[in-house]
Amino acid sequence: MLARVKTLTAMPSSFAAGTTLKYTRSLTDFPANAGWTLTLALSGAVPLTKDADPSGTSFILTLIPVVSATLAGGTTYRWEERVHNGSDVYSVGVGSVYVTPNLALVSDLQSMDEKLLAAIDAVLVGKITDDVLQYTVEGRGLTLMSRSELYELRQKVWRNVCRARNAGRPGRRRRVTFTGARSEQWP
């Protein structure tokens, strides 16, 4: 069964790099058939400007996959829509859009905190109890972290990973239900 593509009427909050972005914009004060042109400007890691195609009184803005693939995935872009007709130019929409990575091209989507957490875990698993915490050879020194310092750092990094995975909340969401008679009261 083929999935139906939802017809968009404005810039979405996110889209994937390397995919088609298409939406129809109707502006009653600036109809396409009256000579107005709609232009989208994306400002971010890779700036982009695109004119919409007129369709009756509306505009159809399309970013084909080859064009959207040039955008940096995993990045938030600021966008602005402007209409112009002759020397008149008006801003008709602004906002931000998150461009998700093109999963067909990206092999590693781990954040830096996730990579750091894995590295800390690997060190803790292989940690020898008689570690030297500091040594110097020919004037060059190296300081190692103690097991307790590694555990402390691991907790901080783990909280960052949890927040990123749980929309800013520090841990997993849990549903709690209280049971018992309604007449029970706290002392």
C-alpha positions as CSV (number, residue, x, y, z in Angstrom):
1,M,0.0,0.0,0.0
2,L,1.4,3.4,-0.9
3,A,1.5,6.1,1.8
4,R,-0.3,9.3,1.0
5,V,1.8,12.4,1.2
6,K,0.1,15.1,3.2
7,T,-0.3,18.4,1.3
8,L,1.4,21.1,3.3
9,T,0.3,24.8,3.3
10,A,3.3,26.2,5.1
11,M,6.9,25.5,6.0
12,P,6.9,22.4,8.3
13,S,8.8,22.4,11.6
14,S,11.2,19.8,10.2
15,F,12.1,17.8,7.1
16,A,14.9,15.4,6.1
17,A,17.8,16.5,3.9
18,G,17.7,14.7,0.6
19,T,13.9,14.5,0.4
20,T,11.3,16.6,-1.4
21,L,9.9,19.5,0.5
22,K,6.8,20.9,-1.2
23,Y,4.1,23.2,0.1
24,T,1.4,25.5,-1.3
25,R,1.2,29.0,0.0
26,S,-1.9,31.1,-0.5
27,L,-1.6,34.8,0.2
28,T,-4.8,36.7,-0.4
29,D,-3.1,40.1,-0.3
30,F,-0.4,39.0,-2.7
31,P,-1.9,36.7,-5.3
32,A,0.5,35.0,-7.7
33,N,-1.7,35.9,-10.8
34,A,-1.3,39.6,-9.9
35,G,2.5,39.6,-10.6
36,W,3.7,38.8,-7.1
37,T,6.7,36.4,-6.6
38,L,7.3,34.4,-3.4
39,T,10.9,33.7,-2.4
40,L,12.1,31.5,0.4
41,A,15.4,32.2,2.1
42,L,17.0,29.7,4.4
43,S,19.8,31.0,6.6
44,G,22.1,28.5,8.4
45,A,25.1,26.3,7.8
46,V,24.3,26.3,4.1
47,P,22.2,29.3,3.0
48,L,19.6,28.8,0.2
49,T,17.2,31.0,-1.7
50,K,14.4,29.5,-3.8
51,D,11.5,31.2,-5.8
52,A,8.1,29.5,-5.7
53,D,6.2,28.6,-8.8
54,P,2.9,30.4,-9.4
55,S,-0.3,28.3,-9.5
56,G,-3.4,30.4,-10.0
57,T,-3.5,32.8,-7.0
58,S,-1.3,30.5,-4.9
59,F,2.4,29.7,-4.9
60,I,4.0,26.2,-4.9
61,L,7.4,26.0,-3.2
62,T,9.4,22.9,-4.0
63,L,12.8,21.9,-2.9
64,I,13.8,18.8,-4.9
65,P,16.0,16.1,-3.2
66,V,19.1,17.3,-5.0
67,V,18.7,20.8,-3.5
68,S,17.6,19.7,0.0
69,A,20.6,17.3,0.1
70,T,22.9,20.3,0.1
71,L,21.5,21.4,3.4
72,A,23.4,20.4,6.6
73,G,21.4,17.7,8.3
74,G,21.1,17.9,12.1
75,T,20.9,21.7,11.8
76,T,18.3,24.3,12.6
77,Y,17.8,26.9,9.9
78,R,16.0,30.3,10.1
79,W,13.7,30.9,7.2
80,E,11.9,33.9,5.7
81,E,9.3,34.1,3.0
82,R,9.2,37.4,1.0
83,V,6.9,38.5,-1.8
84,H,7.9,41.1,-4.3
85,N,6.3,42.9,-7.2
86,G,8.4,45.5,-8.9
87,S,10.1,47.6,-6.2
88,D,7.6,46.4,-3.4
89,V,9.0,43.7,-1.1
90,Y,7.2,42.4,2.0
91,S,8.0,39.7,4.5
92,V,5.1,37.3,4.8
93,G,6.5,34.6,7.1
94,V,9.5,33.8,9.3
95,G,10.4,30.9,11.5
96,S,12.8,28.1,12.0
97,V,13.0,24.6,10.6
98,Y,15.1,21.6,11.7
99,V,16.7,19.7,8.9
100,T,17.2,16.1,9.9
101,P,20.1,14.1,8.6
102,N,19.8,12.2,5.3
103,L,19.7,8.6,6.8
104,A,20.7,7.2,3.4
105,L,24.1,8.9,3.7
106,V,24.8,9.0,7.5
107,S,26.2,6.0,9.2
108,D,26.8,7.4,12.7
109,L,24.1,9.5,14.4
110,Q,25.5,9.3,17.9
111,S,25.9,12.6,19.7
112,M,29.2,13.6,21.2
113,D,27.8,12.9,24.7
114,E,26.7,9.3,23.6
115,K,30.2,8.7,22.2
116,L,31.8,10.1,25.4
117,L,29.5,7.9,27.5
118,A,30.6,4.8,25.5
119,A,34.3,5.7,25.9
120,I,33.9,6.2,29.7
121,D,32.1,2.9,30.0
122,A,34.9,1.2,28.0
123,V,37.5,2.7,30.3
124,L,35.6,1.7,33.4
125,V,35.2,-1.9,32.2
126,G,38.9,-2.2,31.5
127,K,40.1,-0.3,34.5
128,I,42.8,-1.8,36.5
129,T,42.6,-1.2,40.3
130,D,46.3,-0.2,40.6
131,D,46.1,2.7,38.1
132,V,48.8,5.3,38.3
133,L,47.1,8.7,38.6
134,Q,50.0,10.8,37.4
135,Y,53.4,10.3,35.8
136,T,56.1,12.3,34.0
137,V,58.6,11.2,31.4
138,E,61.3,13.6,30.1
139,G,59.3,16.6,31.2
140,R,56.0,15.6,29.7
141,G,53.2,14.6,32.1
142,L,50.0,12.7,32.0
143,T,47.2,12.7,34.6
144,L,44.7,10.0,34.6
145,M,41.2,10.2,36.2
146,S,40.5,8.1,39.3
147,R,37.7,5.6,39.3
148,S,35.5,7.9,41.4
149,E,36.2,10.8,39.0
150,L,35.2,8.7,36.1
151,Y,31.9,7.6,37.8
152,E,31.1,11.2,38.5
153,L,31.8,12.3,34.9
154,R,29.8,9.3,33.7
155,Q,26.8,10.5,35.7
156,K,27.0,14.0,34.2
157,V,27.3,12.7,30.7
158,W,24.6,10.1,31.2
159,R,22.2,12.9,32.4
160,N,23.0,14.9,29.2
161,V,22.2,11.8,27.1
162,C,19.0,11.2,28.9
163,R,17.9,14.8,28.5
164,A,18.6,14.7,24.8
165,R,16.7,11.4,24.4
166,N,13.7,12.6,26.5
167,A,13.0,16.1,25.3
168,G,14.8,17.9,28.0
169,R,13.7,15.8,30.9
170,P,16.5,14.4,33.0
171,G,15.4,10.7,33.0
172,R,12.9,8.2,31.9
173,R,9.2,9.1,32.2
174,R,7.4,6.8,34.7
175,R,3.7,6.4,35.3
176,V,2.9,6.1,39.0
177,T,-0.5,5.0,40.4
178,F,-1.5,5.2,44.0
179,T,-3.9,2.7,45.4
180,G,-5.7,2.4,48.7
181,A,-8.8,3.7,50.4
182,R,-9.7,7.3,49.9
183,S,-10.2,7.7,53.6
184,E,-6.5,7.0,54.3
185,Q,-4.8,10.1,55.4
186,W,-1.2,11.1,56.1
187,P,-0.4,11.3,59.9
